[in-house]
Amino acid sequence: MSDRPKILTSRREFIAAAAATGFATSATANAKSHADRTEHRSGSAAQTFVLVHGAWHGGWCWRDVRSQLEAQGHRVFTPTLTGLAERAHLLSADIGLDTHIKDITSLIDYYDLKDIVLVGHSYGGMVITGVTDAMKDRISEIIYLDAALPKNGETMITQGPERSPEIIEQTRKALAGLAPDGIAMATFPPEFLGIPKDHPSYDWVAGKLTPHPLKTWLDPISFENGGSHGLKRSYIHCTNPVLPNSNFPYHAAKVQVDPSWTYHALATGHDAMVTAPDELIRILAA
């Protein structure tokens, strides 16, 4: 996406030249024909997707999903959050939830994106909820993929079923144990994420995971516009296997009985974009 300004400049030059040669009308017709073919190929009108990864991941994890969605004619953005993957050199103790929300709102502003299908995986549910609260008029649909679903004032470790202060403090100490430097939580092996050791992408994932900024899990989210309430919303729960010690089954049970939500179950592990990209794409592009 970094070369978009050059592409736009060359298009302007092309249009000017086309007008001078009388080619503009046929070029416009060809463009419309291409759009018609794209819509027919994808089975639906082209959409704009912003896919937000979870903890320890990066934009890389959407590789297979992105390529197939783009092949269907959709526009797809897979940003990496600050401090992770190819942006790991920016890791610091100051990176919080608001940093990651700003990463996505800035992308949306920079590319002037509208009518977005906003997707968040795992911890990414915290991020997309904050993005939606800030830019609700830009979002057409929000999709939580086995993801956190916070209420106003909750953190990554308090969202979900109500727990005693003692349990929450135990969780906080456990996270601190994962981040002895006080900055970032160490990575987990891919099998924890539901990727079997014999999966062809196991080594690829293992080599890409990077420590995750601790502060992002401790910062409370703050709503000014009701979060994702009022939008078209879907929740996708990964059920085979369920991510251990997560709150995602709790969220799945809640949304199944809420008529304002659409619910899907995927019989795959937590990293569905890796282990079941075809099935996930069918849901996203439906």
C-alpha positions as CSV (number, residue, x, y, z in Angstrom):
1,M,0.0,0.0,0.0
2,S,3.0,2.3,0.4
3,D,3.2,3.0,-3.3
4,R,-0.5,4.2,-3.7
5,P,0.4,7.9,-4.3
6,K,2.5,6.9,-7.4
7,I,-0.3,4.7,-8.7
8,L,-2.8,7.5,-8.3
9,T,-0.5,10.0,-10.1
10,S,0.0,7.7,-13.0
11,R,-3.7,7.2,-13.3
12,R,-4.3,10.9,-13.6
13,E,-1.7,11.1,-16.3
14,F,-3.4,8.2,-18.1
15,I,-6.8,9.8,-17.9
16,A,-5.5,13.1,-19.3
17,A,-3.8,11.3,-22.2
18,A,-6.9,9.2,-22.8
19,A,-9.1,12.3,-23.0
20,A,-6.8,13.8,-25.6
21,T,-6.9,10.7,-27.8
22,G,-10.6,9.9,-27.4
23,F,-9.8,6.7,-25.4
24,A,-11.5,7.9,-22.2
25,T,-14.9,6.5,-23.0
26,S,-13.7,3.0,-23.9
27,A,-11.4,3.0,-20.9
28,T,-14.4,3.8,-18.6
29,A,-16.4,1.1,-20.2
30,N,-13.5,-1.4,-19.8
31,A,-13.3,-0.4,-16.1
32,K,-17.0,-1.0,-15.6
33,S,-16.7,-4.3,-17.3
34,H,-13.9,-5.3,-15.0
35,A,-15.9,-4.2,-12.0
36,D,-18.8,-6.3,-13.3
37,R,-16.6,-9.3,-13.6
38,T,-15.2,-8.8,-10.2
39,E,-18.6,-8.7,-8.6
40,H,-19.6,-11.8,-10.5
41,R,-16.4,-13.6,-9.5
42,S,-16.8,-12.8,-5.8
43,G,-20.5,-13.5,-5.7
44,S,-21.1,-10.1,-4.0
45,A,-20.1,-6.5,-4.5
46,A,-16.5,-5.8,-3.6
47,Q,-16.0,-4.7,0.0
48,T,-13.3,-3.1,2.1
49,F,-11.9,-5.3,4.8
50,V,-9.7,-4.2,7.7
51,L,-8.3,-7.3,9.5
52,V,-6.8,-6.7,12.9
53,H,-4.6,-9.4,14.4
54,G,-4.4,-10.6,18.0
55,A,-1.7,-10.7,20.6
56,W,1.8,-11.9,19.6
57,H,0.8,-11.8,15.9
58,G,1.1,-9.3,13.1
59,G,-0.5,-8.5,9.8
60,W,1.3,-11.6,8.4
61,C,-1.2,-14.0,10.0
62,W,-3.9,-13.0,7.5
63,R,-1.7,-14.0,4.5
64,D,-4.0,-16.7,3.1
65,V,-7.2,-14.9,4.0
66,R,-6.0,-11.7,2.4
67,S,-4.8,-13.3,-0.8
68,Q,-8.1,-15.1,-1.4
69,L,-10.3,-12.1,-0.5
70,E,-8.3,-9.9,-2.9
71,A,-8.6,-12.6,-5.6
72,Q,-12.4,-12.2,-5.2
73,G,-12.1,-8.5,-5.9
74,H,-12.2,-7.1,-2.3
75,R,-9.9,-4.4,-0.9
76,V,-8.1,-5.7,2.1
77,F,-5.9,-4.1,4.8
78,T,-3.9,-6.1,7.3
79,P,-2.0,-3.6,9.5
80,T,0.5,-4.7,12.1
81,L,0.0,-3.1,15.5
82,T,2.8,-1.1,17.1
83,G,5.5,-3.1,18.8
84,L,4.8,-6.4,17.0
85,A,6.2,-8.4,14.1
86,E,7.9,-6.1,11.6
87,R,7.2,-3.2,14.0
88,A,8.8,-5.0,17.0
89,H,11.6,-2.4,16.9
90,L,9.1,0.1,18.3
91,L,8.3,-2.0,21.4
92,S,8.3,0.1,24.6
93,A,6.6,0.2,28.0
94,D,4.4,3.1,26.8
95,I,2.5,1.1,24.1
96,G,-1.1,0.7,25.4
97,L,-4.5,-0.1,24.1
98,D,-5.0,3.5,22.9
99,T,-1.8,3.1,20.8
100,H,-3.3,0.1,19.0
101,I,-6.7,1.8,18.5
102,K,-4.9,4.8,17.1
103,D,-2.9,2.5,14.7
104,I,-6.2,1.5,13.1
105,T,-8.1,4.8,13.2
106,S,-5.0,6.4,11.5
107,L,-5.0,3.8,8.8
108,I,-8.7,4.4,8.1
109,D,-8.2,8.2,8.0
110,Y,-5.1,8.0,5.9
111,Y,-6.8,5.9,3.2
112,D,-10.2,7.6,3.7
113,L,-11.8,4.2,4.1
114,K,-15.6,4.0,4.4
115,D,-18.2,1.2,4.6
116,I,-15.6,-1.0,6.3
117,V,-16.0,-4.6,7.3
118,L,-13.9,-4.5,10.5
119,V,-12.6,-7.8,11.8
120,G,-10.7,-8.4,15.0
121,H,-9.1,-11.7,16.2
122,S,-8.6,-12.5,19.9
123,Y,-7.1,-9.4,21.6
124,G,-7.9,-7.6,18.4
125,G,-11.5,-7.5,19.7
126,M,-10.4,-4.9,22.2
127,V,-8.9,-2.8,19.4
128,I,-11.8,-3.0,17.0
129,T,-14.3,-2.1,19.7
130,G,-12.4,1.1,20.4
131,V,-12.0,1.8,16.7
132,T,-15.7,1.4,16.2
133,D,-16.6,3.7,19.1
134,A,-14.4,6.4,17.6
135,M,-15.4,5.9,13.9
136,K,-18.8,4.3,13.9
137,D,-19.9,6.2,10.7
138,R,-17.0,4.5,8.8
139,I,-18.0,0.9,9.7
140,S,-20.6,-1.1,7.9
141,E,-20.1,-4.3,9.9
142,I,-17.9,-5.5,12.8
143,I,-16.8,-9.2,13.1
144,Y,-15.2,-10.6,16.2
145,L,-13.2,-13.7,15.5
146,D,-12.8,-15.7,18.7
147,A,-12.2,-12.4,20.3
148,A,-12.5,-10.2,23.3
149,L,-15.8,-8.4,23.6
150,P,-15.3,-5.7,26.2
151,K,-17.8,-3.5,28.0
152,N,-17.0,0.1,28.8
153,G,-14.2,0.3,31.4
154,E,-13.1,-3.3,31.0
155,T,-9.6,-4.5,30.3
156,M,-8.4,-7.6,28.4
157,I,-8.2,-9.4,31.7
158,T,-11.5,-8.2,33.1
159,Q,-13.7,-8.6,30.0
160,G,-15.9,-11.7,30.1
161,P,-17.6,-13.3,33.1
162,E,-17.6,-11.4,36.4
163,R,-14.6,-12.5,38.6
164,S,-13.6,-11.6,42.1
165,P,-10.8,-9.0,42.7
166,E,-8.6,-11.8,44.0
167,I,-8.9,-13.8,40.7
168,I,-8.2,-10.6,38.7
169,E,-5.1,-9.9,40.8
170,Q,-3.9,-13.5,40.3
171,T,-4.3,-13.0,36.5
172,R,-2.4,-9.7,36.6
173,K,0.5,-11.4,38.5
174,A,0.5,-14.3,35.9
175,L,0.8,-11.8,33.1
176,A,3.6,-10.0,35.0
177,G,5.3,-13.4,35.1
178,L,5.1,-13.6,31.3
179,A,6.7,-10.1,31.1
180,P,9.7,-10.1,33.6
181,D,11.0,-6.9,32.0
182,G,7.6,-5.2,32.6
183,I,7.3,-4.4,28.9
184,A,6.2,-7.4,26.9
185,M,4.6,-10.8,27.4
186,A,6.6,-13.8,26.0
187,T,5.2,-15.8,23.1
188,F,3.4,-19.2,23.3
189,P,4.1,-22.2,21.0
190,P,1.6,-22.5,18.1
191,E,-0.1,-25.6,19.5
192,F,-1.5,-23.3,22.3
193,L,-3.2,-21.4,19.5
194,G,-4.8,-24.6,18.1
195,I,-2.2,-25.2,15.4
196,P,-1.0,-28.8,15.6
197,K,2.7,-29.6,15.4
198,D,2.2,-31.5,12.1
199,H,0.3,-28.5,10.5
200,P,2.2,-27.2,7.4
201,S,2.2,-23.7,8.8
202,Y,3.4,-24.6,12.3
203,D,7.0,-23.5,11.8
204,W,6.0,-20.4,9.8
205,V,3.8,-19.2,12.7
206,A,6.4,-20.2,15.4
207,G,9.0,-18.1,13.6
208,K,6.7,-15.0,13.2
209,L,5.3,-14.7,16.8
210,T,6.8,-11.8,18.8
211,P,6.4,-10.6,22.4
212,H,3.2,-8.6,23.1
213,P,3.1,-5.2,24.9
214,L,1.9,-5.9,28.4
215,K,0.2,-2.5,29.0
216,T,-2.3,-3.2,26.2
217,W,-3.9,-5.9,28.3
218,L,-4.1,-3.8,31.5
219,D,-5.5,-0.6,30.0
220,P,-9.3,-0.1,30.3
221,I,-11.3,0.7,27.2
222,S,-13.4,3.8,27.3
223,F,-16.6,4.4,25.2
224,E,-18.1,7.7,24.2
225,N,-20.4,6.2,21.5
226,G,-21.5,2.9,22.8
227,G,-18.8,0.7,21.4
228,S,-20.1,-1.5,18.6
229,H,-23.7,-1.2,19.7
230,G,-26.1,-0.4,16.8
231,L,-23.9,-1.8,14.1
232,K,-24.3,-5.1,12.2
233,R,-22.3,-7.5,14.4
234,S,-21.1,-11.0,14.1
235,Y,-19.2,-13.4,16.4
236,I,-17.2,-16.4,15.2
237,H,-16.3,-18.9,17.8
238,C,-13.5,-21.4,17.2
239,T,-14.5,-24.7,18.8
240,N,-12.1,-27.4,17.9
241,P,-10.2,-27.0,20.1
242,V,-11.5,-24.2,22.2
243,L,-8.7,-21.9,23.3
244,P,-7.9,-22.9,26.9
245,N,-8.5,-20.5,29.8
246,S,-10.2,-18.0,27.5
247,N,-13.4,-16.0,27.8
248,F,-14.4,-16.6,24.3
249,P,-16.9,-19.4,25.0
250,Y,-18.6,-17.0,27.4
251,H,-19.0,-14.4,24.7
252,A,-20.2,-17.0,22.2
253,A,-22.9,-18.2,24.6
254,K,-24.1,-14.6,25.2
255,V,-24.3,-13.6,21.5
256,Q,-26.1,-16.8,20.5
257,V,-29.2,-15.7,22.4
258,D,-29.0,-12.0,21.4
259,P,-31.0,-11.2,18.2
260,S,-28.7,-8.2,17.5
261,W,-25.9,-10.6,16.7
262,T,-25.1,-13.2,14.0
263,Y,-23.3,-16.2,15.4
264,H,-21.0,-18.7,13.6
265,A,-19.1,-21.7,15.0
266,L,-15.9,-22.9,13.3
267,A,-14.6,-26.4,14.1
268,T,-11.0,-25.3,14.1
269,G,-8.5,-23.9,16.5
270,H,-8.1,-20.3,17.7
271,D,-5.9,-19.2,14.8
272,A,-8.6,-19.9,12.2
273,M,-7.0,-17.6,9.6
274,V,-4.1,-20.2,9.6
275,T,-5.9,-23.5,10.1
276,A,-9.2,-22.9,8.3
277,P,-8.8,-19.9,5.9
278,D,-11.3,-21.2,3.3
279,E,-14.1,-21.6,5.9
280,L,-13.3,-18.3,7.4
281,I,-13.4,-16.5,4.1
282,R,-16.9,-18.0,3.3
283,I,-18.2,-16.3,6.4
284,L,-16.4,-13.0,5.9
285,A,-17.4,-12.6,2.3
286,A,-20.9,-13.9,2.7
